[in-house]
Amino acid sequence: MDWTEAEGWLVAEHQGAIIGAIQILMGKPMAHVGHLAVLPRYEKQGPAAWLALAAEQLLANSGADAVTGMIMNDELMPLAIRRGATHTGTAQVFMKRLPRKK
């Protein structure tokens, strides 16, 4: 896999303020979407769906054939499935700090 592309965030703005964001990691053949967050007062009003679609389009246009991601809220999995995702099972999430060269 090629993970050399820059990673970053897509943001949704309303009247100059950031109201939501999604983390993306470009890769070939597989990319990854990380955290997706929207301010509570904008939930169920479209920004999350727009961010997810924009991330998918950006990753596809950058050469990714597929995308991975994790959903922490079980209520959202049916929505992801309706949008074409495949539920691959339960996952355990981990974090490990990596040493940096000085």
Gaussian input, Z-matrix of N, CA and C with variables (Angstrom, degrees):
# hf/3-21g

backbone

0 1
 N
 C     1     B1
 C     2     B2     1     A1
 N     3     B3     2     A2     1     D1
 C     4     B4     3     A3     2     D2
 C     5     B5     4     A4     3     D3
 N     6     B6     5     A5     4     D4
 C     7     B7     6     A6     5     D5
 C     8     B8     7     A7     6     D6
 N     9     B9     8     A8     7     D7
 C    10    B10     9     A9     8     D8
 C    11    B11    10    A10     9     D9
 N    12    B12    11    A11    10    D10
 C    13    B13    12    A12    11    D11
 C    14    B14    13    A13    12    D12
 N    15    B15    14    A14    13    D13
 C    16    B16    15    A15    14    D14
 C    17    B17    16    A16    15    D15
 N    18    B18    17    A17    16    D16
 C    19    B19    18    A18    17    D17
 C    20    B20    19    A19    18    D18
 N    21    B21    20    A20    19    D19
 C    22    B22    21    A21    20    D20
 C    23    B23    22    A22    21    D21
 N    24    B24    23    A23    22    D22
 C    25    B25    24    A24    23    D23
 C    26    B26    25    A25    24    D24
 N    27    B27    26    A26    25    D25
 C    28    B28    27    A27    26    D26
 C    29    B29    28    A28    27    D27
 N    30    B30    29    A29    28    D28
 C    31    B31    30    A30    29    D29
 C    32    B32    31    A31    30    D30
 N    33    B33    32    A32    31    D31
 C    34    B34    33    A33    32    D32
 C    35    B35    34    A34    33    D33
 N    36    B36    35    A35    34    D34
 C    37    B37    36    A36    35    D35
 C    38    B38    37    A37    36    D36
 N    39    B39    38    A38    37    D37
 C    40    B40    39    A39    38    D38
 C    41    B41    40    A40    39    D39
 N    42    B42    41    A41    40    D40
 C    43    B43    42    A42    41    D41
 C    44    B44    43    A43    42    D42
 N    45    B45    44    A44    43    D43
 C    46    B46    45    A45    44    D44
 C    47    B47    46    A46    45    D45
 N    48    B48    47    A47    46    D46
 C    49    B49    48    A48    47    D47
 C    50    B50    49    A49    48    D48
 N    51    B51    50    A50    49    D49
 C    52    B52    51    A51    50    D50
 C    53    B53    52    A52    51    D51
 N    54    B54    53    A53    52    D52
 C    55    B55    54    A54    53    D53
 C    56    B56    55    A55    54    D54
 N    57    B57    56    A56    55    D55
 C    58    B58    57    A57    56    D56
 C    59    B59    58    A58    57    D57
 N    60    B60    59    A59    58    D58
 C    61    B61    60    A60    59    D59
 C    62    B62    61    A61    60    D60
 N    63    B63    62    A62    61    D61
 C    64    B64    63    A63    62    D62
 C    65    B65    64    A64    63    D63
 N    66    B66    65    A65    64    D64
 C    67    B67    66    A66    65    D65
 C    68    B68    67    A67    66    D66
 N    69    B69    68    A68    67    D67
 C    70    B70    69    A69    68    D68
 C    71    B71    70    A70    69    D69
 N    72    B72    71    A71    70    D70
 C    73    B73    72    A72    71    D71
 C    74    B74    73    A73    72    D72
 N    75    B75    74    A74    73    D73
 C    76    B76    75    A75    74    D74
 C    77    B77    76    A76    75    D75
 N    78    B78    77    A77    76    D76
 C    79    B79    78    A78    77    D77
 C    80    B80    79    A79    78    D78
 N    81    B81    80    A80    79    D79
 C    82    B82    81    A81    80    D80
 C    83    B83    82    A82    81    D81
 N    84    B84    83    A83    82    D82
 C    85    B85    84    A84    83    D83
 C    86    B86    85    A85    84    D84
 N    87    B87    86    A86    85    D85
 C    88    B88    87    A87    86    D86
 C    89    B89    88    A88    87    D87
 N    90    B90    89    A89    88    D88
 C    91    B91    90    A90    89    D89
 C    92    B92    91    A91    90    D90
 N    93    B93    92    A92    91    D91
 C    94    B94    93    A93    92    D92
 C    95    B95    94    A94    93    D93
 N    96    B96    95    A95    94    D94
 C    97    B97    96    A96    95    D95
 C    98    B98    97    A97    96    D96
 N    99    B99    98    A98    97    D97
 C   100   B100    99    A99    98    D98
 C   101   B101   100   A100    99    D99
 N   102   B102   101   A101   100   D100
 C   103   B103   102   A102   101   D101
 C   104   B104   103   A103   102   D102
 N   105   B105   104   A104   103   D103
 C   106   B106   105   A105   104   D104
 C   107   B107   106   A106   105   D105
 N   108   B108   107   A107   106   D106
 C   109   B109   108   A108   107   D107
 C   110   B110   109   A109   108   D108
 N   111   B111   110   A110   109   D109
 C   112   B112   111   A111   110   D110
 C   113   B113   112   A112   111   D111
 N   114   B114   113   A113   112   D112
 C   115   B115   114   A114   113   D113
 C   116   B116   115   A115   114   D114
 N   117   B117   116   A116   115   D115
 C   118   B118   117   A117   116   D116
 C   119   B119   118   A118   117   D117
 N   120   B120   119   A119   118   D118
 C   121   B121   120   A120   119   D119
 C   122   B122   121   A121   120   D120
 N   123   B123   122   A122   121   D121
 C   124   B124   123   A123   122   D122
 C   125   B125   124   A124   123   D123
 N   126   B126   125   A125   124   D124
 C   127   B127   126   A126   125   D125
 C   128   B128   127   A127   126   D126
 N   129   B129   128   A128   127   D127
 C   130   B130   129   A129   128   D128
 C   131   B131   130   A130   129   D129
 N   132   B132   131   A131   130   D130
 C   133   B133   132   A132   131   D131
 C   134   B134   133   A133   132   D132
 N   135   B135   134   A134   133   D133
 C   136   B136   135   A135   134   D134
 C   137   B137   136   A136   135   D135
 N   138   B138   137   A137   136   D136
 C   139   B139   138   A138   137   D137
 C   140   B140   139   A139   138   D138
 N   141   B141   140   A140   139   D139
 C   142   B142   141   A141   140   D140
 C   143   B143   142   A142   141   D141
 N   144   B144   143   A143   142   D142
 C   145   B145   144   A144   143   D143
 C   146   B146   145   A145   144   D144
 N   147   B147   146   A146   145   D145
 C   148   B148   147   A147   146   D146
 C   149   B149   148   A148   147   D147
 N   150   B150   149   A149   148   D148
 C   151   B151   150   A150   149   D149
 C   152   B152   151   A151   150   D150
 N   153   B153   152   A152   151   D151
 C   154   B154   153   A153   152   D152
 C   155   B155   154   A154   153   D153
 N   156   B156   155   A155   154   D154
 C   157   B157   156   A156   155   D155
 C   158   B158   157   A157   156   D156
 N   159   B159   158   A158   157   D157
 C   160   B160   159   A159   158   D158
 C   161   B161   160   A160   159   D159
 N   162   B162   161   A161   160   D160
 C   163   B163   162   A162   161   D161
 C   164   B164   163   A163   162   D162
 N   165   B165   164   A164   163   D163
 C   166   B166   165   A165   164   D164
 C   167   B167   166   A166   165   D165
 N   168   B168   167   A167   166   D166
 C   169   B169   168   A168   167   D167
 C   170   B170   169   A169   168   D168
 N   171   B171   170   A170   169   D169
 C   172   B172   171   A171   170   D170
 C   173   B173   172   A172   171   D171
 N   174   B174   173   A173   172   D172
 C   175   B175   174   A174   173   D173
 C   176   B176   175   A175   174   D174
 N   177   B177   176   A176   175   D175
 C   178   B178   177   A177   176   D176
 C   179   B179   178   A178   177   D177
 N   180   B180   179   A179   178   D178
 C   181   B181   180   A180   179   D179
 C   182   B182   181   A181   180   D180
 N   183   B183   182   A182   181   D181
 C   184   B184   183   A183   182   D182
 C   185   B185   184   A184   183   D183
 N   186   B186   185   A185   184   D184
 C   187   B187   186   A186   185   D185
 C   188   B188   187   A187   186   D186
 N   189   B189   188   A188   187   D187
 C   190   B190   189   A189   188   D188
 C   191   B191   190   A190   189   D189
 N   192   B192   191   A191   190   D190
 C   193   B193   192   A192   191   D191
 C   194   B194   193   A193   192   D192
 N   195   B195   194   A194   193   D193
 C   196   B196   195   A195   194   D194
 C   197   B197   196   A196   195   D195
 N   198   B198   197   A197   196   D196
 C   199   B199   198   A198   197   D197
 C   200   B200   199   A199   198   D198
 N   201   B201   200   A200   199   D199
 C   202   B202   201   A201   200   D200
 C   203   B203   202   A202   201   D201
 N   204   B204   203   A203   202   D202
 C   205   B205   204   A204   203   D203
 C   206   B206   205   A205   204   D204
 N   207   B207   206   A206   205   D205
 C   208   B208   207   A207   206   D206
 C   209   B209   208   A208   207   D207
 N   210   B210   209   A209   208   D208
 C   211   B211   210   A210   209   D209
 C   212   B212   211   A211   210   D210
 N   213   B213   212   A212   211   D211
 C   214   B214   213   A213   212   D212
 C   215   B215   214   A214   213   D213
 N   216   B216   215   A215   214   D214
 C   217   B217   216   A216   215   D215
 C   218   B218   217   A217   216   D216
 N   219   B219   218   A218   217   D217
 C   220   B220   219   A219   218   D218
 C   221   B221   220   A220   219   D219
 N   222   B222   221   A221   220   D220
 C   223   B223   222   A222   221   D221
 C   224   B224   223   A223   222   D222
 N   225   B225   224   A224   223   D223
 C   226   B226   225   A225   224   D224
 C   227   B227   226   A226   225   D225
 N   228   B228   227   A227   226   D226
 C   229   B229   228   A228   227   D227
 C   230   B230   229   A229   228   D228
 N   231   B231   230   A230   229   D229
 C   232   B232   231   A231   230   D230
 C   233   B233   232   A232   231   D231
 N   234   B234   233   A233   232   D232
 C   235   B235   234   A234   233   D233
 C   236   B236   235   A235   234   D234
 N   237   B237   236   A236   235   D235
 C   238   B238   237   A237   236   D236
 C   239   B239   238   A238   237   D237
 N   240   B240   239   A239   238   D238
 C   241   B241   240   A240   239   D239
 C   242   B242   241   A241   240   D240
 N   243   B243   242   A242   241   D241
 C   244   B244   243   A243   242   D242
 C   245   B245   244   A244   243   D243
 N   246   B246   245   A245   244   D244
 C   247   B247   246   A246   245   D245
 C   248   B248   247   A247   246   D246
 N   249   B249   248   A248   247   D247
 C   250   B250   249   A249   248   D248
 C   251   B251   250   A250   249   D249
 N   252   B252   251   A251   250   D250
 C   253   B253   252   A252   251   D251
 C   254   B254   253   A253   252   D252
 N   255   B255   254   A254   253   D253
 C   256   B256   255   A255   254   D254
 C   257   B257   256   A256   255   D255
 N   258   B258   257   A257   256   D256
 C   259   B259   258   A258   257   D257
 C   260   B260   259   A259   258   D258
 N   261   B261   260   A260   259   D259
 C   262   B262   261   A261   260   D260
 C   263   B263   262   A262   261   D261
 N   264   B264   263   A263   262   D262
 C   265   B265   264   A264   263   D263
 C   266   B266   265   A265   264   D264
 N   267   B267   266   A266   265   D265
 C   268   B268   267   A267   266   D266
 C   269   B269   268   A268   267   D267
 N   270   B270   269   A269   268   D268
 C   271   B271   270   A270   269   D269
 C   272   B272   271   A271   270   D270
 N   273   B273   272   A272   271   D271
 C   274   B274   273   A273   272   D272
 C   275   B275   274   A274   273   D273
 N   276   B276   275   A275   274   D274
 C   277   B277   276   A276   275   D275
 C   278   B278   277   A277   276   D276
 N   279   B279   278   A278   277   D277
 C   280   B280   279   A279   278   D278
 C   281   B281   280   A280   279   D279
 N   282   B282   281   A281   280   D280
 C   283   B283   282   A282   281   D281
 C   284   B284   283   A283   282   D282
 N   285   B285   284   A284   283   D283
 C   286   B286   285   A285   284   D284
 C   287   B287   286   A286   285   D285
 N   288   B288   287   A287   286   D286
 C   289   B289   288   A288   287   D287
 C   290   B290   289   A289   288   D288
 N   291   B291   290   A290   289   D289
 C   292   B292   291   A291   290   D290
 C   293   B293   292   A292   291   D291
 N   294   B294   293   A293   292   D292
 C   295   B295   294   A294   293   D293
 C   296   B296   295   A295   294   D294
 N   297   B297   296   A296   295   D295
 C   298   B298   297   A297   296   D296
 C   299   B299   298   A298   297   D297
 N   300   B300   299   A299   298   D298
 C   301   B301   300   A300   299   D299
 C   302   B302   301   A301   300   D300
 N   303   B303   302   A302   301   D301
 C   304   B304   303   A303   302   D302
 C   305   B305   304   A304   303   D303

   B1=1.4462
   B2=1.5190
   B3=1.2925
   B4=1.4581
   B5=1.5254
   B6=1.3402
   B7=1.4532
   B8=1.5243
   B9=1.3269
   B10=1.4584
   B11=1.5248
   B12=1.3247
   B13=1.4666
   B14=1.5330
   B15=1.3052
   B16=1.4744
   B17=1.5241
   B18=1.3048
   B19=1.4542
   B20=1.5176
   B21=1.2947
   B22=1.4520
   B23=1.4995
   B24=1.2875
   B25=1.4568
   B26=1.5179
   B27=1.3040
   B28=1.4593
   B29=1.5179
   B30=1.3089
   B31=1.4587
   B32=1.5230
   B33=1.3125
   B34=1.4605
   B35=1.5267
   B36=1.3066
   B37=1.4588
   B38=1.5197
   B39=1.3144
   B40=1.4588
   B41=1.5182
   B42=1.3192
   B43=1.4650
   B44=1.5305
   B45=1.3332
   B46=1.4571
   B47=1.5184
   B48=1.3336
   B49=1.4588
   B50=1.5329
   B51=1.3141
   B52=1.4586
   B53=1.5259
   B54=1.3379
   B55=1.4626
   B56=1.5277
   B57=1.3416
   B58=1.4525
   B59=1.5128
   B60=1.3382
   B61=1.4588
   B62=1.5188
   B63=1.3327
   B64=1.4587
   B65=1.5227
   B66=1.3165
   B67=1.4587
   B68=1.5253
   B69=1.3274
   B70=1.4666
   B71=1.5223
   B72=1.3195
   B73=1.4571
   B74=1.5150
   B75=1.3182
   B76=1.4531
   B77=1.5209
   B78=1.3108
   B79=1.4478
   B80=1.5144
   B81=1.3168
   B82=1.4641
   B83=1.5202
   B84=1.2767
   B85=1.4648
   B86=1.5263
   B87=1.3299
   B88=1.4596
   B89=1.5259
   B90=1.3089
   B91=1.4657
   B92=1.5323
   B93=1.3139
   B94=1.4727
   B95=1.5243
   B96=1.3232
   B97=1.4552
   B98=1.5182
   B99=1.3132
   B100=1.4565
   B101=1.5066
   B102=1.2644
   B103=1.4569
   B104=1.5239
   B105=1.3123
   B106=1.4627
   B107=1.5155
   B108=1.3120
   B109=1.4617
   B110=1.5204
   B111=1.3200
   B112=1.4650
   B113=1.5255
   B114=1.3114
   B115=1.4588
   B116=1.5260
   B117=1.3278
   B118=1.4686
   B119=1.5281
   B120=1.3039
   B121=1.4683
   B122=1.5260
   B123=1.3537
   B124=1.4658
   B125=1.5242
   B126=1.3479
   B127=1.4618
   B128=1.5236
   B129=1.3134
   B130=1.4719
   B131=1.5255
   B132=1.3314
   B133=1.4568
   B134=1.5291
   B135=1.3514
   B136=1.4533
   B137=1.5091
   B138=1.3425
   B139=1.4621
   B140=1.5316
   B141=1.3263
   B142=1.4674
   B143=1.5223
   B144=1.3254
   B145=1.4606
   B146=1.5252
   B147=1.3302
   B148=1.4604
   B149=1.5265
   B150=1.3248
   B151=1.4664
   B152=1.5283
   B153=1.3280
   B154=1.4661
   B155=1.5296
   B156=1.3242
   B157=1.4626
   B158=1.5255
   B159=1.3244
   B160=1.4674
   B161=1.5305
   B162=1.3274
   B163=1.4656
   B164=1.5204
   B165=1.3325
   B166=1.4569
   B167=1.5260
   B168=1.3310
   B169=1.4539
   B170=1.5254
   B171=1.3284
   B172=1.4555
   B173=1.5225
   B174=1.3276
   B175=1.4595
   B176=1.5264
   B177=1.3281
   B178=1.4670
   B179=1.5253
   B180=1.3274
   B181=1.4633
   B182=1.5253
   B183=1.3368
   B184=1.4647
   B185=1.5263
   B186=1.3468
   B187=1.4527
   B188=1.5104
   B189=1.3285
   B190=1.4670
   B191=1.5282
   B192=1.3220
   B193=1.4614
   B194=1.5230
   B195=1.3248
   B196=1.4671
   B197=1.5190
   B198=1.3186
   B199=1.4634
   B200=1.5237
   B201=1.3271
   B202=1.4557
   B203=1.5220
   B204=1.3091
   B205=1.4509
   B206=1.5153
   B207=1.3093
   B208=1.4544
   B209=1.5174
   B210=1.3208
   B211=1.4567
   B212=1.5197
   B213=1.3125
   B214=1.4565
   B215=1.5248
   B216=1.3211
   B217=1.4617
   B218=1.5299
   B219=1.3288
   B220=1.4652
   B221=1.5219
   B222=1.3220
   B223=1.4628
   B224=1.5254
   B225=1.3309
   B226=1.4596
   B227=1.5216
   B228=1.3380
   B229=1.4620
   B230=1.5249
   B231=1.3398
   B232=1.4703
   B233=1.5311
   B234=1.3191
   B235=1.4655
   B236=1.5225
   B237=1.3176
   B238=1.4696
   B239=1.5262
   B240=1.3162
   B241=1.4648
   B242=1.5194
   B243=1.3285
   B244=1.4783
   B245=1.5176
   B246=1.3510
   B247=1.4628
   B248=1.5280
   B249=1.3485
   B250=1.4596
   B251=1.5128
   B252=1.3213
   B253=1.4676
   B254=1.5297
   B255=1.3121
   B256=1.4599
   B257=1.5187
   B258=1.3110
   B259=1.4686
   B260=1.5144
   B261=1.3264
   B262=1.4620
   B263=1.5107
   B264=1.3098
   B265=1.4573
   B266=1.5146
   B267=1.2885
   B268=1.4541
   B269=1.5187
   B270=1.2984
   B271=1.4686
   B272=1.5192
   B273=1.2822
   B274=1.4521
   B275=1.5248
   B276=1.2896
   B277=1.4593
   B278=1.5232
   B279=1.3166
   B280=1.4587
   B281=1.5184
   B282=1.3269
   B283=1.4438
   B284=1.5165
   B285=1.3026
   B286=1.4580
   B287=1.5171
   B288=1.2996
   B289=1.4580
   B290=1.5208
   B291=1.3052
   B292=1.4518
   B293=1.5155
   B294=1.3255
   B295=1.4585
   B296=1.5203
   B297=1.2994
   B298=1.4578
   B299=1.5143
   B300=1.3080
   B301=1.4704
   B302=1.5099
   B303=1.3132
   B304=1.4730
   B305=1.5036
   A1=109.52
   A2=115.46
   A3=121.92
   A4=108.49
   A5=116.94
   A6=122.73
   A7=110.84
   A8=117.62
   A9=120.25
   A10=113.79
   A11=117.19
   A12=119.33
   A13=109.91
   A14=115.50
   A15=119.97
   A16=110.35
   A17=115.60
   A18=120.29
   A19=108.73
   A20=116.02
   A21=117.90
   A22=112.51
   A23=114.98
   A24=123.12
   A25=109.55
   A26=116.25
   A27=122.52
   A28=105.77
   A29=117.13
   A30=120.24
   A31=111.21
   A32=115.28
   A33=122.81
   A34=106.80
   A35=115.38
   A36=120.25
   A37=110.31
   A38=114.84
   A39=121.76
   A40=107.12
   A41=116.35
   A42=122.85
   A43=111.79
   A44=115.54
   A45=121.18
   A46=115.90
   A47=118.00
   A48=121.44
   A49=109.86
   A50=116.49
   A51=120.50
   A52=108.27
   A53=114.81
   A54=119.93
   A55=112.14
   A56=116.73
   A57=120.09
   A58=110.43
   A59=115.30
   A60=120.35
   A61=109.97
   A62=115.36
   A63=122.06
   A64=107.84
   A65=115.80
   A66=121.29
   A67=108.79
   A68=116.31
   A69=120.57
   A70=110.26
   A71=114.61
   A72=122.10
   A73=106.10
   A74=116.01
   A75=120.49
   A76=109.36
   A77=116.67
   A78=122.11
   A79=109.92
   A80=116.17
   A81=122.04
   A82=107.70
   A83=121.32
   A84=126.44
   A85=113.74
   A86=118.39
   A87=120.45
   A88=110.68
   A89=115.48
   A90=122.25
   A91=108.29
   A92=115.70
   A93=120.01
   A94=109.78
   A95=115.47
   A96=120.95
   A97=107.28
   A98=114.87
   A99=120.39
   A100=110.73
   A101=115.61
   A102=122.56
   A103=111.60
   A104=115.23
   A105=123.70
   A106=106.22
   A107=116.31
   A108=120.42
   A109=109.89
   A110=114.91
   A111=122.41
   A112=106.65
   A113=116.58
   A114=119.59
   A115=109.56
   A116=117.19
   A117=120.62
   A118=114.77
   A119=117.84
   A120=117.78
   A121=113.27
   A122=117.51
   A123=121.56
   A124=112.59
   A125=117.59
   A126=120.58
   A127=109.89
   A128=115.33
   A129=123.51
   A130=112.14
   A131=116.49
   A132=120.54
   A133=112.04
   A134=117.61
   A135=119.97
   A136=118.55
   A137=120.70
   A138=118.72
   A139=114.27
   A140=118.67
   A141=120.44
   A142=110.71
   A143=116.78
   A144=120.51
   A145=110.58
   A146=116.89
   A147=120.51
   A148=110.36
   A149=117.21
   A150=120.79
   A151=111.15
   A152=117.27
   A153=120.70
   A154=110.65
   A155=117.21
   A156=121.13
   A157=111.24
   A158=116.99
   A159=120.47
   A160=110.84
   A161=116.82
   A162=120.41
   A163=110.40
   A164=117.44
   A165=121.17
   A166=111.03
   A167=117.30
   A168=120.91
   A169=111.29
   A170=117.55
   A171=121.61
   A172=110.71
   A173=117.04
   A174=120.91
   A175=111.36
   A176=117.71
   A177=120.78
   A178=110.79
   A179=116.85
   A180=120.66
   A181=112.42
   A182=117.14
   A183=120.03
   A184=111.76
   A185=116.75
   A186=119.94
   A187=115.78
   A188=118.45
   A189=120.62
   A190=109.87
   A191=116.03
   A192=121.58
   A193=111.90
   A194=116.83
   A195=121.66
   A196=108.29
   A197=115.20
   A198=120.71
   A199=108.85
   A200=116.01
   A201=121.38
   A202=108.24
   A203=115.33
   A204=120.61
   A205=109.22
   A206=115.80
   A207=121.46
   A208=108.86
   A209=115.44
   A210=121.28
   A211=106.76
   A212=116.42
   A213=121.09
   A214=112.22
   A215=117.07
   A216=122.36
   A217=108.07
   A218=117.13
   A219=121.73
   A220=113.04
   A221=117.78
   A222=120.95
   A223=112.08
   A224=117.97
   A225=121.08
   A226=113.53
   A227=118.23
   A228=120.20
   A229=112.52
   A230=119.98
   A231=118.66
   A232=112.92
   A233=117.34
   A234=120.51
   A235=110.16
   A236=117.41
   A237=120.95
   A238=110.65
   A239=117.03
   A240=120.73
   A241=110.40
   A242=117.21
   A243=120.26
   A244=111.45
   A245=117.04
   A246=121.29
   A247=112.16
   A248=117.06
   A249=120.23
   A250=115.92
   A251=118.62
   A252=121.11
   A253=109.90
   A254=115.19
   A255=122.42
   A256=108.60
   A257=116.48
   A258=120.42
   A259=107.47
   A260=117.12
   A261=121.05
   A262=112.84
   A263=118.11
   A264=121.09
   A265=112.08
   A266=114.69
   A267=121.88
   A268=109.61
   A269=116.94
   A270=121.37
   A271=110.23
   A272=115.74
   A273=122.43
   A274=106.69
   A275=116.97
   A276=122.05
   A277=108.69
   A278=116.39
   A279=119.94
   A280=110.07
   A281=114.82
   A282=121.86
   A283=107.46
   A284=116.79
   A285=121.58
   A286=107.48
   A287=116.25
   A288=120.43
   A289=108.78
   A290=115.65
   A291=121.73
   A292=109.70
   A293=117.37
   A294=119.31
   A295=110.38
   A296=115.76
   A297=121.25
   A298=109.58
   A299=114.38
   A300=118.63
   A301=108.72
   A302=115.50
   A303=119.47
   A304=111.20
   D1=148.10
   D2=178.88
   D3=-108.16
   D4=110.54
   D5=179.81
   D6=-111.41
   D7=28.27
   D8=-174.38
   D9=-82.93
   D10=-14.40
   D11=179.81
   D12=-67.49
   D13=153.65
   D14=-179.84
   D15=-68.93
   D16=143.99
   D17=174.25
   D18=-99.29
   D19=166.88
   D20=179.27
   D21=-179.90
   D22=-158.31
   D23=-176.41
   D24=-130.61
   D25=144.22
   D26=166.08
   D27=-104.69
   D28=140.41
   D29=-179.64
   D30=-124.02
   D31=150.85
   D32=172.17
   D33=-106.74
   D34=132.76
   D35=-179.76
   D36=-120.15
   D37=150.09
   D38=172.77
   D39=-138.81
   D40=121.22
   D41=-179.19
   D42=51.22
   D43=42.32
   D44=175.10
   D45=82.41
   D46=-0.26
   D47=179.72
   D48=-111.46
   D49=140.94
   D50=176.49
   D51=-74.15
   D52=125.52
   D53=-179.26
   D54=-113.79
   D55=-8.97
   D56=179.59
   D57=-168.60
   D58=162.54
   D59=179.79
   D60=-157.20
   D61=154.13
   D62=173.94
   D63=-136.33
   D64=136.29
   D65=-179.96
   D66=-89.37
   D67=137.31
   D68=179.10
   D69=-129.65
   D70=145.58
   D71=174.21
   D72=-129.43
   D73=109.21
   D74=-178.51
   D75=-75.53
   D76=138.52
   D77=177.80
   D78=-158.73
   D79=161.49
   D80=179.32
   D81=-132.89
   D82=127.69
   D83=5.27
   D84=-86.14
   D85=-3.88
   D86=-175.44
   D87=-122.24
   D88=133.26
   D89=177.32
   D90=-108.34
   D91=176.61
   D92=-178.94
   D93=-140.23
   D94=139.76
   D95=169.76
   D96=-110.88
   D97=134.89
   D98=-178.91
   D99=-104.11
   D100=-129.83
   D101=-174.09
   D102=-63.75
   D103=136.42
   D104=172.78
   D105=-125.12
   D106=123.48
   D107=-179.31
   D108=-139.87
   D109=142.83
   D110=176.76
   D111=-135.26
   D112=140.27
   D113=176.14
   D114=-55.65
   D115=139.77
   D116=-175.13
   D117=-51.26
   D118=-39.20
   D119=-176.36
   D120=-71.29
   D121=-10.69
   D122=178.15
   D123=-105.34
   D124=1.62
   D125=178.27
   D126=-62.53
   D127=144.19
   D128=178.25
   D129=62.29
   D130=24.44
   D131=176.64
   D132=-118.63
   D133=3.66
   D134=174.66
   D135=115.69
   D136=-27.41
   D137=-176.37
   D138=-59.89
   D139=-38.38
   D140=-179.69
   D141=-64.85
   D142=-44.52
   D143=178.87
   D144=-64.30
   D145=-41.42
   D146=178.72
   D147=-62.39
   D148=-44.33
   D149=-179.98
   D150=-62.89
   D151=-44.02
   D152=179.81
   D153=-62.16
   D154=-44.89
   D155=179.35
   D156=-65.08
   D157=-43.56
   D158=179.16
   D159=-62.40
   D160=-40.24
   D161=178.14
   D162=-63.10
   D163=-45.44
   D164=179.31
   D165=-60.20
   D166=-44.63
   D167=-179.51
   D168=-64.76
   D169=-43.62
   D170=179.21
   D171=-62.05
   D172=-45.52
   D173=-179.02
   D174=-66.38
   D175=-41.86
   D176=177.07
   D177=-62.35
   D178=-42.96
   D179=179.85
   D180=-67.98
   D181=-20.43
   D182=179.07
   D183=-88.61
   D184=-1.52
   D185=175.41
   D186=109.60
   D187=1.87
   D188=178.99
   D189=-74.84
   D190=139.27
   D191=176.91
   D192=-94.77
   D193=-20.38
   D194=-178.09
   D195=-152.51
   D196=166.66
   D197=178.79
   D198=-137.40
   D199=141.14
   D200=174.50
   D201=-109.50
   D202=161.55
   D203=176.66
   D204=-173.50
   D205=168.91
   D206=177.27
   D207=-124.45
   D208=143.04
   D209=176.77
   D210=-115.55
   D211=120.54
   D212=-177.96
   D213=-87.87
   D214=-22.31
   D215=-179.53
   D216=-100.93
   D217=108.86
   D218=-176.37
   D219=-56.35
   D220=-27.13
   D221=-179.28
   D222=-66.97
   D223=-18.87
   D224=-177.07
   D225=-90.10
   D226=-13.60
   D227=-178.08
   D228=-60.55
   D229=-43.63
   D230=177.61
   D231=-57.66
   D232=-35.40
   D233=177.50
   D234=-64.86
   D235=-44.23
   D236=178.75
   D237=-62.28
   D238=-40.27
   D239=178.56
   D240=-63.82
   D241=-42.93
   D242=177.42
   D243=-60.55
   D244=-27.79
   D245=-179.95
   D246=-90.07
   D247=8.44
   D248=173.71
   D249=105.12
   D250=2.00
   D251=179.76
   D252=-77.68
   D253=159.69
   D254=175.27
   D255=-114.47
   D256=128.54
   D257=176.94
   D258=-79.13
   D259=119.33
   D260=-175.79
   D261=-101.37
   D262=1.44
   D263=177.73
   D264=117.42
   D265=-177.37
   D266=-179.28
   D267=-80.73
   D268=141.91
   D269=-179.26
   D270=-124.36
   D271=149.92
   D272=170.98
   D273=-99.84
   D274=131.89
   D275=-177.25
   D276=-99.25
   D277=139.12
   D278=178.02
   D279=-133.47
   D280=162.34
   D281=174.30
   D282=-139.39
   D283=137.75
   D284=177.34
   D285=-138.65
   D286=128.57
   D287=175.18
   D288=-74.42
   D289=139.58
   D290=179.82
   D291=-107.64
   D292=136.93
   D293=178.35
   D294=-68.62
   D295=144.22
   D296=177.79
   D297=-109.76
   D298=142.19
   D299=176.04
   D300=-75.44
   D301=139.63
   D302=-179.74
   D303=-99.83

